Amino acid sequence: MSKRDELIEKYAADLKDKLNQEPDMELLKKVTIGCGPSIYNKDSSTVSGSDPKEIATVKNNFLIKKLGLTDGPELDSAIDSVLEAYGKSNKNKHRAVIYYLLTKHFNKQEIYG
């Protein structure tokens, strides 16, 4: 099993165990691949929910640039809701899982073909 496949399994376990969601494995795989090499770096593979700079990165680089959404309060609200569901006190909020949850939240699965 490749390192990426191991990470996808870890992300799927987070969705099942921490969020009580049955993951769409095909979408999770595509979102993970879309994260690129950041998933292999300890710092960039997670999102700090308490760091405004991290939140801005998720909003600007993912929601606006990748998903093509228009900036507005609903983006901040969606990020807050996903972080809350994942667990604000959970220090290991994986970027791929957050992006997966936001993709589903905004019903933008078609972005990943």
C-alpha positions as CSV (number, residue, x, y, z in Angstrom):
1,M,0.0,0.0,0.0
2,S,1.3,3.4,-1.0
3,K,1.8,6.2,1.5
4,R,-1.1,8.1,-0.2
5,D,-3.4,5.1,0.2
6,E,-2.5,4.8,3.8
7,L,-3.4,8.5,4.3
8,I,-6.7,8.1,2.5
9,E,-7.5,5.2,4.8
10,K,-6.6,7.4,7.8
11,Y,-8.9,10.2,6.5
12,A,-11.7,7.7,5.9
13,A,-11.3,6.5,9.5
14,D,-11.6,10.2,10.7
15,L,-14.8,10.6,8.8
16,K,-16.2,7.4,10.2
17,D,-15.0,7.7,13.8
18,K,-15.0,11.5,14.5
19,L,-17.8,12.6,12.2
20,N,-20.0,9.5,11.9
21,Q,-20.0,9.8,8.1
22,E,-19.6,7.0,5.6
23,P,-17.1,8.5,3.2
24,D,-17.4,8.5,-0.5
25,M,-14.1,6.9,-1.1
26,E,-13.8,8.0,-4.7
27,L,-14.4,11.6,-3.8
28,L,-12.1,11.4,-0.8
29,K,-9.3,9.9,-3.0
30,K,-9.7,12.7,-5.6
31,V,-9.8,15.5,-3.0
32,T,-6.6,14.0,-1.4
33,I,-4.9,13.8,-4.7
34,G,-5.9,17.4,-5.3
35,C,-4.1,18.5,-2.1
36,G,-0.9,17.5,-3.8
37,P,2.3,17.1,-1.8
38,S,0.9,19.1,1.2
39,I,-0.5,15.8,2.6
40,Y,3.0,14.5,3.2
41,N,4.2,17.5,5.2
42,K,3.3,17.4,8.9
43,D,2.6,21.1,9.1
44,S,0.7,21.6,5.8
45,S,-1.3,18.3,6.1
46,T,-3.4,19.7,8.9
47,V,-5.4,22.9,9.4
48,S,-5.3,24.9,12.6
49,G,-8.8,26.0,13.3
50,S,-7.6,28.8,15.6
51,D,-5.2,30.4,13.1
52,P,-6.8,33.1,11.1
53,K,-4.1,32.8,8.4
54,E,-4.9,29.0,8.0
55,I,-8.6,29.8,7.7
56,A,-7.9,32.4,5.1
57,T,-5.9,29.9,3.1
58,V,-8.7,27.4,3.2
59,K,-11.2,30.1,2.1
60,N,-9.0,31.7,-0.6
61,N,-7.1,28.8,-2.0
62,F,-9.7,26.1,-1.8
63,L,-13.2,27.6,-1.6
64,I,-12.7,30.5,-4.0
65,K,-9.9,29.4,-6.3
66,K,-10.6,25.6,-6.5
67,L,-14.3,25.4,-6.0
68,G,-15.1,28.7,-7.7
69,L,-17.2,30.1,-4.9
70,T,-17.8,33.8,-4.4
71,D,-16.5,35.3,-1.2
72,G,-19.1,36.0,1.4
73,P,-20.1,35.2,5.0
74,E,-21.5,31.8,3.9
75,L,-17.9,30.7,3.3
76,D,-16.8,31.6,6.8
77,S,-19.9,30.0,8.2
78,A,-19.2,26.8,6.3
79,I,-15.6,26.6,7.5
80,D,-16.7,27.2,11.1
81,S,-19.3,24.5,10.8
82,V,-16.9,22.0,9.3
83,L,-14.3,22.8,12.0
84,E,-16.9,22.5,14.7
85,A,-18.1,19.1,13.4
86,Y,-14.5,17.9,13.2
87,G,-13.9,19.0,16.7
88,K,-12.3,22.4,17.6
89,S,-10.1,20.7,20.3
90,N,-8.9,18.0,17.8
91,K,-5.4,19.1,16.9
92,N,-5.2,16.8,13.9
93,K,-7.7,18.2,11.5
94,H,-6.5,16.9,8.2
95,R,-6.6,19.3,5.3
96,A,-7.9,16.6,2.9
97,V,-10.8,15.8,5.3
98,I,-11.7,19.5,5.7
99,Y,-11.6,20.0,1.9
100,Y,-13.7,16.8,1.4
101,L,-16.3,18.1,3.9
102,L,-16.4,21.5,2.3
103,T,-16.8,20.0,-1.2
104,K,-19.8,18.1,0.0
105,H,-21.2,21.0,2.0
106,F,-21.3,23.2,-1.2
107,N,-22.3,20.2,-3.4
108,K,-19.3,20.8,-5.6
109,Q,-18.3,17.1,-6.2
110,E,-18.4,17.7,-10.0
111,I,-15.2,19.7,-9.6
112,Y,-13.5,16.4,-9.1
113,G,-15.1,14.8,-12.1
